[in-house]
């Protein structure tokens, strides 16, 4: 059964994606303290969800955060954290970006070498996602 995605669903996913990205934003900011593009992307995702900004603003913030990621060392946790923020903002354009934001947040933690933090993050993400949105992100609930 296919679920019809409403604007409220999309806004809820954008907020969740912003929460996921914000949890690893410190990794980027410790690496590049003067670069605010990923933080702006997270803030923009939330502002879009509140109806304060158009999709075009979110797309611009997403592009800027992704540019920040490209300017960061390849394979670094900071790059993945910037990508998480970019995908959070991009959720305003397409809901599928929410899952990418969450995945990049987990990857940022895994790339620090702390697999237990990455596992805890996955668990937090699932619990943080409102139940009515879970079927959109996780078609089948994870075991355990």
Secondary structure, DSSP 8 states (H G I E B T S, - for coil): ------HHHHHHHHHHHHHHHHTTHHHHHHH-TT--HHHHHHHHHHHHHTTSS-HHHHHHHHHHHHHHHHTS-TT-HHHHHHHHHHHHHHTTT-TTHHHHHHHHHHHHHHHTT-HHHHHHHHHHHHHHS-HHHHHHH-SS----
